[in-house]
Amino acid sequence: MSTHAQFSAVGIVASDMAATLAFYRRLGLDVAADADSAPHAEVTLPGGVRLLFDTEETIRSFHPDWEPVAGAGRLGLAFALSDAAAVDALYAELVGAGYEGELEPFDAFWGQRYATVQDPDGNGVDLFAPLPG
């Protein structure tokens, strides 16, 4: 007998829920304003996969010994944009708003305009768009 698992969600542990949600709202996610003070929030993405946000306290409520890894992000995400100019503009907007730019926009050899910004907890968030053919 075989069990088939279906991918359902990606979880992010937030050290500051309001700051984390503010970052993801800038990326276009529709997160309710009252979620800023909640211990858990989630957004259903196109295709049905959910992005889950939990505070460190929420994680410790069921995993008391959990500690974040010092200096390490907790996961990586990627957001597609319409074109190279949109990658550059969003990167500039996020860095201008005080978020850490990890990788400035560049034309990648695999055919995309690509950049990486860190969310407030150090997770790498890739921004990409296809380069003109």
Residue pairs with C-beta under 8 A, 6 or more apart in sequence:
7 49
8 49
8 50
9 42
9 49
9 50
9 51
9 52
10 49
10 50
10 51
10 52
10 75
10 77
11 52
11 53
11 54
11 75
12 20
12 51
12 52
12 53
12 54
12 74
12 75
12 119
12 121
12 123
13 54
13 55
13 56
13 59
13 68
13 74
13 121
14 20
14 21
14 53
14 54
14 55
14 56
14 120
14 121
15 55
15 56
15 68
15 120
15 121
16 120
17 35
17 36
17 37
17 38
17 39
17 41
17 53
17 55
18 36
18 37
19 120
20 53
20 119
20 120
20 121
21 31
21 35
21 36
21 41
21 53
22 36
23 94
23 99
23 119
23 120
23 125
24 31
24 43
24 51
24 53
24 119
25 31
26 93
26 94
26 97
27 79
27 90
27 125
28 79
29 43
29 51
30 43
31 41
31 43
31 53
32 41
35 41
35 53
39 54
39 55
39 57
39 58
39 61
40 52
40 53
40 54
40 55
40 58
41 52
41 53
42 50
42 51
42 52
42 53
43 50
43 51
44 50
45 51
51 77
56 66
56 68
59 66
60 66
68 74
68 121
71 122
72 122
73 118
73 119
73 121
73 122
73 123
73 124
74 121
74 122
74 123
75 123
76 123
76 124
76 125
76 126
77 123
77 124
77 125
77 126
78 125
78 126
78 127
78 128
79 125
79 126
79 127
79 128
80 128
80 129
81 87
81 90
81 127
81 128
81 129
82 129
83 113
83 129
83 130
84 105
84 107
84 113
84 129
84 131
84 132
86 129
87 105
87 113
87 114
87 115
87 127
87 128
87 129
88 105
88 113
88 115
90 127
91 101
91 104
91 105
91 115
91 117
91 127
94 101
94 117
95 101
95 117
99 117
99 118
99 119
99 120
100 117
100 118
100 122
101 115
101 116
101 117
101 118
102 116
102 117
102 118
102 124
103 114
103 115
103 116
104 115
105 113
105 114
105 115
105 127
106 113
106 114
106 115
107 113
107 114
107 131
108 114
108 128
111 130
111 131
112 128
112 129
112 130
112 131
113 128
113 129
113 130
113 131
114 126
114 127
114 128
115 126
115 127
115 128
116 124
116 125
116 126
116 127
117 124
117 125
117 127
118 124
118 125
119 125
